[in-house]
Amino acid sequence: MIQEENTPNGTTEDLREETAQDAPEVAEHDRAGELEAELAETKAQLLYARADIQNVRRRAEKEVGDARAYAATGFARDILSVADNLSRALSAIPAELREDEKMKGLVTGLEATGRELDSVFSRHGISRIVAEGEALDPNRHQAMLEIPSNDAEPGTIVQEIQTGYMIKDRLLRPALVGVAKKPDA
């Protein structure tokens, strides 16, 4: 290896150039080294490009999968109000009207509609959030009020004001709940 030092005619590079003209094998060796370095850089760039393409492909596949799985989210949110109204209508029918022969058909039809709605929700991955008796989970429940209670631990849900729903593993609508607190002394 030639040590770098200044010569009377110039630098080491100048000397190498002059030598390379008289010895073509030095020029070939230098050119081969340059080509090997260029090849290594190109291989590294190719590997990075492949990895980037693979990441883009995975991200696109995930986005397509999510779009398919959660495409009905907007529609599902809208239909929840229908389910709420049907549930309220059923719970508003007094026991004596449920036993009345004239009303039995109506009540049975409304109950069947509620079961069918639950079945459709189930087929599309929409499920009710269990709330009452559970510990408050801010990711699934929204506390609307605190209720003094000696029977339940503070932070436990003691009343469900509105049913919450999940679509697959995502929150569609939080359950609106009342949470137990220690009674005031």
Phi and psi in degrees as a GROMACS rama.xvg file:
@    title "Ramachandran Plot"
@    xaxis  label "Phi"
@    yaxis  label "Psi"
@TYPE xy
-85.9928  128.606  ILE-2
-79.6463  146.34  GLN-3
-79.5318  123.867  GLU-4
-159.367  155.646  GLU-5
-81.4763  134.672  ASN-6
-106.78  168.362  THR-7
-59.9195  -28.849  PRO-8
-89.5179  -11.7263  ASN-9
150.237  -145.414  GLY-10
-95.1996  179.366  THR-11
-62.6797  -37.3972  THR-12
-60.8985  -41.9385  GLU-13
-62.3013  -42.2884  ASP-14
-63.9124  -41.8845  LEU-15
-63.0246  -41.3597  ARG-16
-61.0887  -45.0202  GLU-17
-64.1985  -41.0272  GLU-18
-67.6617  -39.694  THR-19
-62.8585  -31.1845  ALA-20
-68.1855  -35.4504  GLN-21
-85.6362  -23.013  ASP-22
-126.387  93.7007  ALA-23
-61.814  -24.2167  PRO-24
-66.0577  -29.2566  GLU-25
-68.4915  -43.023  VAL-26
-63.6422  -40.5798  ALA-27
-65.4576  -40.8743  GLU-28
-62.8038  -43.4554  HIS-29
-62.7772  -43.756  ASP-30
-65.9113  -39.1449  ARG-31
-64.4782  -40.9117  ALA-32
-62.5754  -42.1467  GLY-33
-63.0639  -43.5154  GLU-34
-65.9534  -39.5808  LEU-35
-63.8355  -41.3041  GLU-36
-64.7751  -42.0572  ALA-37
-64.5119  -39.7243  GLU-38
-64.8872  -43.3438  LEU-39
-62.9402  -41.0952  ALA-40
-65.0533  -41.2302  GLU-41
-65.3182  -40.2667  THR-42
-62.2339  -43.4267  LYS-43
-62.5833  -43.3709  ALA-44
-62.6012  -38.9981  GLN-45
-63.854  -44.0491  LEU-46
-62.1448  -42.2066  LEU-47
-63.8138  -41.4317  TYR-48
-64.4529  -42.1122  ALA-49
-62.5768  -44.0031  ARG-50
-63.1893  -41.0855  ALA-51
-64.0094  -43.0423  ASP-52
-63.0574  -41.8365  ILE-53
-64.0869  -40.1801  GLN-54
-64.84  -41.9709  ASN-55
-63.0341  -42.4359  VAL-56
-62.9378  -45.8535  ARG-57
-61.5489  -44.0748  ARG-58
-62.0092  -42.826  ARG-59
-64.6301  -41.8927  ALA-60
-62.6206  -40.4585  GLU-61
-65.1316  -42.9515  LYS-62
-63.6669  -39.8641  GLU-63
-65.5032  -43.1029  VAL-64
-61.7495  -44.2625  GLY-65
-64.2031  -40.4954  ASP-66
-61.3374  -41.2455  ALA-67
-67.347  -45.9427  ARG-68
-68.0681  -35.4725  ALA-69
-114.356  18.4198  TYR-70
-61.667  -32.843  ALA-71
-87.1286  8.43356  ALA-72
-57.6891  -49.1888  THR-73
-61.1801  -46.1455  GLY-74
-63.4408  -42.3896  PHE-75
-61.9274  -41.8462  ALA-76
-60.6109  -41.0213  ARG-77
-66.3032  -39.1919  ASP-78
-75.5501  -17.3491  ILE-79
-60.8502  -34.0597  LEU-80
-65.9838  -32.7012  SER-81
-65.0244  -44.9929  VAL-82
-61.7484  -40.8811  ALA-83
-62.1206  -46.2249  ASP-84
-64.9616  -39.4448  ASN-85
-64.0614  -42.9652  LEU-86
-63.4449  -43.0804  SER-87
-63.3925  -40.2012  ARG-88
-62.7161  -43.9687  ALA-89
-64.9937  -40.9786  LEU-90
-73.7447  -18.4782  SER-91
-82.9954  -12.4882  ALA-92
-77.4232  118.551  ILE-93
-68.0984  156.374  PRO-94
-58.1595  -39.1334  ALA-95
-66.8781  -31.9785  GLU-96
-74.3396  -30.2568  LEU-97
-64.5357  -31.1881  ARG-98
-86.0699  -17.4941  GLU-99
-65.4849  129.766  ASP-100
-60.1567  -33.508  GLU-101
-69.7071  -29.6833  LYS-102
-96.9912  -14.6247  MET-103
-57.6279  -41.3681  LYS-104
-63.0393  -42.6677  GLY-105
-63.748  -46.9029  LEU-106
-62.8211  -44.6665  VAL-107
-61.3445  -41.52  THR-108
-63.8524  -42.6847  GLY-109
-65.2912  -40.7099  LEU-110
-65.3104  -40.5698  GLU-111
-64.3824  -38.8647  ALA-112
-63.1549  -41.4695  THR-113
-62.5445  -42.2456  GLY-114
-65.1818  -40.4609  ARG-115
-65.3507  -40.0559  GLU-116
-62.3288  -43.5136  LEU-117
-61.577  -38.9771  ASP-118
-64.9132  -42.6586  SER-119
-64.4108  -43.8697  VAL-120
-56.9678  -46.6086  PHE-121
-60.6938  -43.7274  SER-122
-62.1125  -26.7469  ARG-123
-103.971  15.6592  HIS-124
76.8602  19.4641  GLY-125
-98.9211  124.344  ILE-126
-132.229  152.067  SER-127
-73.8035  146.893  ARG-128
-90.4073  126.337  ILE-129
-73.6859  127.789  VAL-130
-123.794  -56.1085  ALA-131
-60.7184  129.769  GLU-132
88.6789  -11.0813  GLY-133
-88.1184  160.954  GLU-134
-75.0358  145.319  ALA-135
-61.1764  125.766  LEU-136
-119.384  107.47  ASP-137
-63.1073  -12.6577  PRO-138
-82.1463  -15.1679  ASN-139
-130.557  -18.425  ARG-140
-123.348  148.247  HIS-141
-121.587  113.638  GLN-142
-73.3161  124.184  ALA-143
-101.833  -28.9339  MET-144
-157.169  159.771  LEU-145
-108.245  136.565  GLU-146
-120.031  120.779  ILE-147
-61.6167  132.602  PRO-148
-151.531  134.243  SER-149
-90.6609  -19.5675  ASN-150
-84.4619  -28.3172  ASP-151
-115.932  149.195  ALA-152
-66.6731  143.755  GLU-153
-56.8404  137.627  PRO-154
92.1577  -2.99238  GLY-155
-89.9464  140.478  THR-156
-77.4737  123.649  ILE-157
-113.703  -10.2594  VAL-158
-148.416  135.915  GLN-159
-106.977  116.941  GLU-160
-86.7878  -42.3031  ILE-161
-143.329  135.305  GLN-162
-66.9173  139.316  THR-163
-100.753  159.859  GLY-164
-138.589  149.135  TYR-165
-114.543  148.107  MET-166
-116.681  110.241  ILE-167
55.6742  -113.711  LYS-168
-107.082  12.1416  ASP-169
-111.578  148.783  ARG-170
-72.8007  126.083  LEU-171
-93.9985  -46.0144  LEU-172
-154.954  130.508  ARG-173
-71.1041  151.751  PRO-174
-75.8316  132.227  ALA-175
-90.6337  122.704  LEU-176
-135.48  162.063  VAL-177
-106.529  134.222  GLY-178
-114.048  140.108  VAL-179
-70.1871  145.216  ALA-180
-137.92  163.514  LYS-181
-65.8486  137.992  LYS-182
-66.4719  147.682  PRO-183
-67.9721  135.724  ASP-184
